[in-house]
Structure formats: structure tokens, C-alpha cells
Amino acid sequence: MRPGAVPAAVLVSLSLFALGSGRPSAPLPDRMADTGRGTQLITAVAPGTASTSGTVTWWDRKDGRWVAAGTAPARFGAKGLVEGTARRQGTDTTPTGLYGMPYAFGIKAAPRGTAYEYRPVRRDSWWCQDGDSRSYNRWTEPRAADCRAAEAQHLITYRAQYAHALVVDFNYHRPVRGRGAGIFLHADGRGATAGCVSVPEKSMRAILRWADPARRPHVAIGTRGGRTAITRY
């Protein structure tokens, strides 16, 4: 079985059963309020807002149906998940919601077959998290003069996590100062994240080989139920 592939029995289970209900149901994307109007989707689901682990599944829209293409164990923020519009920077929480993914990056070379724009991480690659900088929530190379090093991530120092990553456009296109910066789907580190979603590196590589920007993939992050239920997004 190729890396990231899903056993047939798991695919059937993902397609037929509602989260936690055990009752036959439509595939998860069909039960969501919005999937981004593309034909690819990543869902990142945690049991509840206090959870630091859950499941990531990537889906294809084929012949009018959503079909699971792969699944992997996921890690979330060390302080759990929170509604994206209410998130505050520095809280170690993962923002829930539906987001685009503008580009990929990595310390390692892009997996063969990657269609996304893929930026190589160099020694002078930084992600600015300084709310007073004009480069807030942006890649900056070298680090912008008005972005304090203490308020930025030196990307190359996160060798495990940023081996491969996709940028999540949370607070990205029109950033609100203080809401948060540097939210990615990336490879696992040693434990829970500071607010990102992570999966094993082999799964991250599989996602990059699968994702096609022409098919407008989005990532939906949420919980099984409650106010941050993934079906709300």
C-alpha cells in the first residue's frame, strides 16, 4: 500500500458513518456548510475544544461524490482549539474554520509530483509575527527591519515541523493584529503544536503530492460537535 493510502474498510467507514454517531450518513464534506467550492478538501477534526489530537482526512470530489483519499493522525494546539474569529495570538490554540492554502514551503525539497508553489526554506527565511511590523503574518527573507527577531519564527530552526508545510490562510489576506500569525499544516514535531495542525511527515508528503491548486483545495478545522463543529464551516 502506498504511503498515505487508506484501507478500503476505513474508506467505507469514513464515507458511511457520522462522526461519533455510528449511524449511516453522508460523507463528512456533504454535511458541512461550505467546502470552498473546490473539488479537493482537507478536514482536521478533534473530539472537542480541549483536545490536542484528532484526525486529518483529505478528500476528492469525484462523479458528484466526496471520496476519502487518505487519512492520518493529527495534532492540534497545546491549549486545544478555539473559534478562529475569537483567537488571540500566543494562546497556543488552533483556529477553527474553513481556510484556503496559498502556497507550500519546506526545508526539504518538494516531494516529486508537488503541484503547489513550493518555497524552499533558507537560512534567512523568517515568518513575521510582530504585530507592529508591516510584514505581520508574512514570509520575509531576510527578516524585515521592522520585525523583531523575538517576534518572528526563524523557519530553518524547525527542522522536523517545517520539513514540509502548507500555509493556512487564517488571518492572512487581511490580517488583524493580535489575532495570530504563522498557522500551517505541517509535519509533526515532538508533541502538540503552538496553534498549527500537524501530521506525520510521510502523510504531509502524501498530501503535497495529492493537492492540486487548480482544484481549489481548502482545509476545514473543527470539532465533532458543539459551537466549533466542523459541519458549521
N, C-alpha and C positions, 0 to 999 in steps of 0.2 A: 504494500500500500504506500502511495507517495506521501511525503511529509505534508501534514495539514489536511489530509483526506479524512473523511468521516465514514465510519462503518455504516452499512445500509440500515442496520437496526436503529442506529442513533438518528439517521436522517428521517426515518419514519416517525420516531418519537418526537423529534423537533417539529415535524410538519403536522402531526395529528393531535398533539396534546397541548392544552393551555398551560401556562406557567403555574405549576403548583396545584393544578386542579385535578389532573388525572382524567379529565373528560375530553372526548374528541373535540377538536376545534380547528379553525383555520390556522395556517402558518402565522407566526408572530407578526411579520410585516403587514399582513392583511388586517390585523387587529389594531394597528397603530393609526393615529390621527393623520400622520403625514410621514412619508418616506423620502421626501426630497424630490419626487417626480423623476427619479432616475431608474435604471434597471439593475443597479447593484446597491447593497445596503450592508452595513455592519451594525449589529446590535451588541451592546455591552450591558449585561443585566446582572444586578446584585440582588440578593434576597431582601435587603432593607437598607435604610439610610445609614445605619451604623456598621454595615458590612465593609470589609476590606478585600473581599474576594467574590468572584462570581464567574460568569461565562461570557465569552465573546463568540459570536457566530457571524459568518459572512454569507450573504445570500445573493442569488441571481434571480432575476425575473425572466422566466422562460415560458413561452407559449401562454402568457397570461397568468402564470402561477409563480409564486415565490418558492425557490428550492434552496435548501441549505447546501453550501459548497464546502464549508469547513467549520470547525469549532475548536475552541481552546480555552483552558482555564485562564481567568483574568484576575488582575489585582487592581484595586482602586486606592483612593487616598487613605492615608493613615487615620484620618478622622472621619472616614466614610464619604457619603455623597450628600449634595445639597442642590436645591433648585438653582440652575445657572444664573438666573436674574438676581438672585439674592446672595450669590457667593462673594466672599471678600478675600483679597489676596493674603497669602501667608497663613491660611487656615488649614492647609493640608487636606482639603476636601475636593472631591471630583465633581465638577458641574454637570448636572443632568440637562438633557435637551437634545435637539437634533442639529447637527453641525456638518458643514462641508469640510473638505480636506484639501487645502490649496496646493500643497506640494509635499514631497518626501525628502528626507535627508539621512545621512548616516556617516559614521566613522569608517565603517566597512563599505566596500564597493556595492553598488546596487545589485540585487540578485538578477541573474540573467532572465530577461523577459519583462523587467520592470518597465511599465509604460508611463508612469508618473514622472514629472520633472523631479530630479533627484540631485540635491545639493551635497557635495562632499564636505564633511567637517574638516576644517584645517586648524592649525594651531592658533590662528587669530579669529576663529569663529565664536561669536557670543550671541546669547539671546537676552535682550534688554528687558529687565523687569522694574526699572526705575520709573516711578510714576511722574517724575519731574523731567524726564527726557523726551525729546521729540521722537526717539526711537522706541518708545514704550511698546512692549509686546511685538517686537520685530527682531529678526536676524540682523546682526550688524557685524561687519567684517572690514576692518578691525572694529573693536569696541568703540562706539561713538564717544566723542569727547565729553558730551553732557550726560553720559550713562555711567554711574558709579559702579566700579567693579564689584563692590559689596552687594549691589542690587542687580546683578546680572549673572547668568549661567555661562561659565566657560565650557562650551559644549564638549570639547575633546576630553575633559576630565571625567565624563560619564561614559566610560568605555563600554560597559555592559548595556546600559539603558539605551544609549544612542548609537549602538552598532547599526540599528535601522530604526527609523521612526517616520510617522506621518503627522504633519501639523494638523491639529484640530482648530477650526476657525472660531472657537469660543473667544469672545471679546477681541476679535482680530480685525475685522474690517472697519469698525468704528469703535475703537477701544475706549472703555470707560475707566478712568484712572481709579485704581484701587480695587477693581473687580477681579483682576487676576491676569497673569501672563504666563506663557510657556506651557500650554496644555497640549499634550501629544498622545498619540497611540504609539507606544514604543516597546522595546524588548525588556524583559524582566531584569530588575536588579536583585538586591538581597531580600527585599520584603515589600511591604505596601509602598505606595508612591506618595509624592507630595501634592497630588491632585490629578495626575495623568491616569490613563488606563494602560496597563502593560500586559503582555502575553509572552510566552516562551519565545526565544529568538527564532527557532525553526518555524513557529507559527507566524511571526512577524514577516519572515522571508516569504512564506506562502501567501500571506495577504498582499505583499507588494507584487508578487508575480501575478496574482489574480486581479488586482484592482486596475480598472481601465478608466481614466478620467473622461473619456468620450461617453461613458455610460453614467456619468454624474453620480458616483458613489457618495453617500453620506454616512455618518456614524451617529447612531442614536444611543444615548446613555440614560439609564434609568433603573428603577427597582421593579420588583414583581408586582407591587401594588401600592396603594396609598397615593399621596399628593405628588410623588415623583415617579409614578408608574410609567414604564416605558411606553405603554399604549396611549398615553396622553400626548405624546410628541409626534 
